Amino acid sequence: MIGILNYGVGNIKSFMNVYRKLSIPVKILNNESDFDGVEKLILPGVGSFDYAVDRLNASGMRDKLNSLVLDYKVPVLGICVGMQMMGNNSEEGKLQGLQWIDANIVKFDVSKIKYRTKLPHIGWNEVNPSFSNPLFKGLEKDAIFYFLHSYFFKCNKQEDSIAISDYGISFTSAVNADNIFGIQFHPEKSHHYGEKLLQNFAQL
């Protein structure tokens, strides 16, 4: 059973629709009592860093989430701002992240972006796995995903970065440390590529 955290930030219904299409059991987590029977977790996120952290704190689910991920090693997938919250902090705000992965979230340097539209980085882009990882099984070549962000995840340990993309600079677009996975792009908006990635996560 996959549990999707509903803390007021993220495309919950889109994820539900994908997993139902794939016939994979899924449920929405609204409070601590909903976590029973969950074997994997998805932490979605859209909007600003501090807003997302505030909403997670206010949901009353942060302690339970921390315990399952850090103590019980339940696999978790953070998406967009959900991934960014896994780091230490962000230039976008003042609050502390979950600190699951040693990383800082920094803003793109617009002077290095050659495109007419500078920020946000929006639309389809290639995601290139740095090495073999089960999250990208079957997606090693020619996979493209939908992005919408102005800040990126800067790993302090290079081995945590499992995929890179390019937008003026090469940046980490996916991370993995033990049971913790994160992706900067939106699989729920990425058609069959996104479906395949979400299926891979379910099969970890």
Number of C-alpha atoms within 10 A of each C-alpha: 15 23 23 26 25 22 25 17 20 21 16 20 11 13 22 20 13 22 19 12 10 13 10 14 13 21 19 19 20 17 15 14 9 14 23 10 9 17 16 23 27 25 25 26 29 18 14 17 25 19 17 23 24 12 16 23 13 12 16 14 21 17 12 14 20 15 12 18 18 15 9 10 15 18 20 25 24 22 25 28 31 27 30 32 31 27 22 17 23 24 13 14 13 10 16 15 23 19 14 15 24 18 23 21 24 16 16 20 14 15 8 11 16 10 11 6 10 17 16 14 20 14 13 16 16 17 26 21 23 14 11 11 13 13 25 23 15 12 19 16 12 9 18 21 20 21 22 18 19 17 24 23 29 21 18 13 11 12 11 21 23 24 23 17 18 14 16 16 12 10 17 24 25 27 26 19 15 12 15 21 23 30 25 27 26 20 24 24 18 19 14 15 20 21 19 20 20 21 18 16 21 20 11 10
